[in-house]
Amino acid sequence: MKMCEKGQGATEYLLMLAAVLVIVAIAVYYVTTAGAGFPALTVTSAKSGDNEIRFNVTTGSIPTGEWAHSVSSTEGSYSWTNGTEILDAPYVSLGTYAAGTYYVSLKHVDSGHLYFYDQTQTCT
């Protein structure tokens, strides 16, 4: 009888270990993929040339229609426009603007995640 008890203990231990490994694997998957809820992206707004405002993208990308931007002359005021092209390196132009100070914001549409808001760009 003692041999059966030892074998049973080892089997229970292996089943518990397998269950823990499955739970850890699911948690790792969730954190690295679905948990973020938005694409990883390194991006800043910048003024270029003759008052062109653009997003300079260092890493990552967002498909067409899944990102939106706001360029406003009033800080804290947003009028979101969906992206009409893929947001990826090296940059995406938001257009040319008249002289003035603008507040530029970027978000992921599906999750609502704000990558940044109210980055100041001065056009001359």
Contact map, one row per residue, 1 for C-alpha under 8 A:
1111100000000000000000000000000000000000000000000000000000000000000000000000000000000000000000000000000000000000000000000000
1111110000000000000000000000000000000000000000000000000000000000000000000000000000000000000000000000000000000000000000000000
1111111000000000000000000000000000000000000000000000000000000000000000000000000000000000000000000000000000000000000000000000
1111111100000000000000000000000000000000000000000000000000000000000000000000000000000000000000000000000000000000000000000000
1111111110000000000000000000000000000000000000000000000000000000000000000000000000000000000000000000000000000000000000000000
0111111111000000000000000000000000000000000000000000000000000000000000000000000000000000000000000000000000000000000000000000
0011111111100000000000000000000000000000000000000000000000000000000000000000000000000000000000000000000000000000000000000000
0001111111110000000000000000000000000000000000000000000000000000000000000000000000000000000000000000000000000000000000000000
0000111111111000000000000000000000000000000000000000000000000000000000000000000000000000000000000000000000000000000000000000
0000011111111100000000000000000000000000000000000000000000000000000000000000000000000000000000000000000000000000000000000000
0000001111111110000000000000000000000000000000000000000000000000000000000000000000000000000000000000000000000000000000000000
0000000111111111000000000000000000000000000000000000000000000000000000000000000000000000000000000000000000000000000000000000
0000000011111111100000000000000000000000000000000000000000000000000000000000000000000000000000000000000000000000000000000000
0000000001111111110000000000000000000000000000000000000000000000000000000000000000000000000000000000000000000000000000000000
0000000000111111111000000000000000000000000000000000000000000000000000000000000000000000000000000000000000000000000000000000
0000000000011111111100000000000000000000000000000000000000000000000000000000000000000000000000000000000000000000000000000000
0000000000001111111110000000000000000000000000000000000000000000000000000000000000000000000000000000000000000000000000000000
0000000000000111111111000000000000000000000000000000000000000000000000000000000000000000000000000000000000000000000000000000
0000000000000011111111100000000000000000000000000000000000000000000000000000000000000000000000000000000000000000000000000000
0000000000000001111111110000000000000000000000000000000000000000000000000000000000000000000000000000000000000000000000000000
0000000000000000111111111000000000000000000000000000000000000000000000000000000000000000000000000000000000000000000000000000
0000000000000000011111111100000000000000000000000000000000000000000000000000000000000000000000000000000000000000000000000000
0000000000000000001111111110000000000000000000000000000000000000000000000000000000000000000000000000000000000000000000000000
0000000000000000000111111111000000000000000000000000000000000000000000000000000000000000000000000000000000000000000000000000
0000000000000000000011111111100000000000000000000000000000000000000000000000000000000000000000000000000000000000000000000000
0000000000000000000001111111110000000000000000000000000000000000000000000000000000000000000000000000000000000000000000000000
0000000000000000000000111111111000000000000000000000000000000000000000000000000000000000000000000000000000000000000000000000
0000000000000000000000011111111100000000000000000000000000000000000000000000000000000000000000000000000000000000000000000000
0000000000000000000000001111111111000000000000000000000000000000000000000000000000000000000000000000000000000000000000000000
0000000000000000000000000111111111100000000000000000000000000000000000000000000000000000000000000000000000000000000000000000
0000000000000000000000000011111111110000000000000000000000000000000000000000000000000000000000000000000000000000000000000000
0000000000000000000000000001111111110000000000000000000000000000000000000000000000000000000000000000000000000000000000000000
0000000000000000000000000000111111111000000000000000000000000000000000000000000000000000000000000000000000000000000000000000
0000000000000000000000000000111111111000000000000000000000000000000000000000000000000000000000000000000000000000000000000000
0000000000000000000000000000011111111000000000000000000000000000000000000000000000000000000000000000000000000000000000000000
0000000000000000000000000000001111111110000000000000000000000000000000000000000000000000000000000000000000000000000000000000
0000000000000000000000000000000011111110000000000000000000000000000000000000000000000000000000000000000000000010000000000000
0000000000000000000000000000000000011111000000000000000000000000000000000000000000000000000000000000000000010110100000000000
0000000000000000000000000000000000011111100000000000000000011100000000000000000000000000000000000000000000010000000000000000
0000000000000000000000000000000000000111110000000000000000111000000000000000000000000000000000000000000000000000000000000000
0000000000000000000000000000000000000011111000000000000011111000000000000000000000000000000000000000000000000000000000000000
0000000000000000000000000000000000000001111100000000000011110000000000000000000000000000000000000000000000000000000000000000
0000000000000000000000000000000000000000111110000000001111100000000000000000000000000000000000000000000000000000000000000000
0000000000000000000000000000000000000000011111000000001110000000000000000000000000000000000000000000000000000000000000000000
0000000000000000000000000000000000000000001111100000111100000000000000000000000000000000000000000000000100000000000000101000
0000000000000000000000000000000000000000000111110000111100000000000000000000000000000000000000000000000000000000000000001000
0000000000000000000000000000000000000000000011111011110000000000000000000000000000000000000000000000000000000000000000001110
0000000000000000000000000000000000000000000001111111110000000000000000000000000000000000000000000000000000000000000000000000
0000000000000000000000000000000000000000000000111111000000000000000000000000000000000000000000000000000000000000000000000000
0000000000000000000000000000000000000000000000011111000000000000000000000000000000000000000000010000000000000000000000000000
0000000000000000000000000000000000000000000000111111100000000000000000000000000000000000000000011110000000000000000000000011
0000000000000000000000000000000000000000000000111111110000000000000000000000000000000000000011111000000000000000000000000000
0000000000000000000000000000000000000000000011110011111000000000000000000000000000000000000011111000000000000000000000001000
0000000000000000000000000000000000000000000011110001111100000000000000000000000000000000001111100000000000000000000000000000
0000000000000000000000000000000000000000001111000000111110000000000000000000000000000000001111000000000000000000000000000000
0000000000000000000000000000000000000000001111000000011111000000000000000000000000000000111100000000000000000000000000000000
0000000000000000000000000000000000000000111100000000001111111000000000000000000000000011111100000000000000000000000000000000
0000000000000000000000000000000000000000111000000000000111110000000000000000000000000001110000000000000000000000000000000000
0000000000000000000000000000000000000001111000000000000011111000000000000000000000000001100000000000000000000000000000000000
0000000000000000000000000000000000000011110000000000000011111100000000000000000000000001100000000000000000000000000000000000
0000000000000000000000000000000000000011100000000000000010111110000000000000000000000111100000000000000000000000000000000000
0000000000000000000000000000000000000010000000000000000000011111011000000000000000000111000000000000000000000000000000000000
0000000000000000000000000000000000000000000000000000000000001111111000000000000000001110000000000000000000000000000000000000
0000000000000000000000000000000000000000000000000000000000000111111000000000000000111110000000000000000000000000000000000000
0000000000000000000000000000000000000000000000000000000000000011111100000000000001111100000000000000000000001000000000000000
0000000000000000000000000000000000000000000000000000000000000111111100000000000001100000000000000000000000011100000000000000
0000000000000000000000000000000000000000000000000000000000000111111110000000000001100010000000000000000001111000000000000000
0000000000000000000000000000000000000000000000000000000000000000111111000000000111100000000000000000000001111000000000000000
0000000000000000000000000000000000000000000000000000000000000000001111100000001111100000000000000000000111100000000000000000
0000000000000000000000000000000000000000000000000000000000000000000111110000011110000000000000000000001111000000000000000000
0000000000000000000000000000000000000000000000000000000000000000000011111000011000000000000000000000011110000000000000000000
0000000000000000000000000000000000000000000000000000000000000000000001111110111000000000000000000000011100000000000000000000
0000000000000000000000000000000000000000000000000000000000000000000000111110000000000000000000000001111000000000000000000000
0000000000000000000000000000000000000000000000000000000000000000000000011111100000000000000000000000011000000000000000000000
0000000000000000000000000000000000000000000000000000000000000000000000011111100000000000000000000000011000000000000001000000
0000000000000000000000000000000000000000000000000000000000000000000000000111110000000000000000000000001000000000000001000000
0000000000000000000000000000000000000000000000000000000000000000000000010111111000000000000000000000000000000000000000000000
0000000000000000000000000000000000000000000000000000000000000000000001110001111100000000000000000000000010000000000000000000
0000000000000000000000000000000000000000000000000000000000000000000011110000111110000000000000000000000000000000000000000000
0000000000000000000000000000000000000000000000000000000000000000000111000000011111000000000000000000000000000000000000000000
0000000000000000000000000000000000000000000000000000000000000000000111000000001111100000000000000000000000000000000000000000
0000000000000000000000000000000000000000000000000000000000000000111110000000000111110000000000000000000000001000000000000000
0000000000000000000000000000000000000000000000000000000000000001111110000000000011111110000000000000000000000000000000000000
0000000000000000000000000000000000000000000000000000000000000001100000000000000001111100000000000000000000000000000000000000
0000000000000000000000000000000000000000000000000000000000000011100000000000000000111110000000000000000000000000000000000000
0000000000000000000000000000000000000000000000000000000000001111100000000000000000111111000000000000000000000000000000000000
0000000000000000000000000000000000000000000000000000000010001111001000000000000000101111101100000000000000000000000000000000
0000000000000000000000000000000000000000000000000000000011111100000000000000000000000111111100000000000000000000000000000000
0000000000000000000000000000000000000000000000000000000111111000000000000000000000000011111100000000000000000000000000000000
0000000000000000000000000000000000000000000000000000000111000000000000000000000000000001111100000000000000000000000000000000
0000000000000000000000000000000000000000000000000000011110000000000000000000000000000011111110000000000000000000000000000000
0000000000000000000000000000000000000000000000000000011110000000000000000000000000000011111111000000000000000000000000000000
0000000000000000000000000000000000000000000000000001111000000000000000000000000000000000001111100000000000000000000000000000
0000000000000000000000000000000000000000000000000001111000000000000000000000000000000000000111110000000000000000000000000000
0000000000000000000000000000000000000000000000000001110000000000000000000000000000000000000011111000000000000000000000000000
0000000000000000000000000000000000000000000000000111100000000000000000000000000000000000000001111100000000000000000000000000
0000000000000000000000000000000000000000000000000011100000000000000000000000000000000000000000111110000000000000000000000010
0000000000000000000000000000000000000000000000000010000000000000000000000000000000000000000000011111000000000000000000000011
0000000000000000000000000000000000000000000000000010000000000000000000000000000000000000000000001111100000000000000000000111
0000000000000000000000000000000000000000000000000000000000000000000000001000000000000000000000000111110000000000000000000111
0000000000000000000000000000000000000000000000000000000000000000000000001000000000000000000000000011111000000000000000011110
0000000000000000000000000000000000000000000000000000000000000000000000111110000000000000000000000001111100000000000000011110
0000000000000000000000000000000000000000000000000000000000000000000001111111000000000000000000000000111110000000000011111000
0000000000000000000000000000000000000000000010000000000000000000000011110000000000000000000000000000011111000000000011111000
0000000000000000000000000000000000000000000000000000000000000000000011100000010000000000000000000000001111100000011111100000
0000000000000000000000000000000000000000000000000000000000000000001111000000000000000000000000000000000111110000011110000000
0000000000000000000000000000000000000000000000000000000000000000001110000000000000000000000000000000000011111001111100000000
0000000000000000000000000000000000000110000000000000000000000000011100000000000000000000000000000000000001111111111000000000
0000000000000000000000000000000000000000000000000000000000000000111100000000000001000000000000000000000000111111100000000000
0000000000000000000000000000000000000100000000000000000000000000010000000000000000000000000000000000000000011111000000000000
0000000000000000000000000000000000001100000000000000000000000000000000000000000000000000000000000000000000011111100000000000
0000000000000000000000000000000000000000000000000000000000000000000000000000000000000000000000000000000000111111110000000000
0000000000000000000000000000000000000100000000000000000000000000000000000000000000000000000000000000000000111011111000000000
0000000000000000000000000000000000000000000000000000000000000000000000000000000000000000000000000000000011110001111110000000
0000000000000000000000000000000000000000000000000000000000000000000000000000000000000000000000000000000011110000111110000000
0000000000000000000000000000000000000000000000000000000000000000000000000000000000000000000000000000000011100000011111100000
0000000000000000000000000000000000000000000000000000000000000000000000000000000000000000000000000000001111000000011111100000
0000000000000000000000000000000000000000000000000000000000000000000000000011000000000000000000000000001110000000000111110000
0000000000000000000000000000000000000000000010000000000000000000000000000000000000000000000000000000001110000000000111111000
0000000000000000000000000000000000000000000000000000000000000000000000000000000000000000000000000000111100000000000001111100
0000000000000000000000000000000000000000000011100000100000000000000000000000000000000000000000000000111100000000000000111110
0000000000000000000000000000000000000000000000100000000000000000000000000000000000000000000000000011110000000000000000011111
0000000000000000000000000000000000000000000000100010000000000000000000000000000000000000000000001111110000000000000000001111
0000000000000000000000000000000000000000000000000010000000000000000000000000000000000000000000000111000000000000000000000111
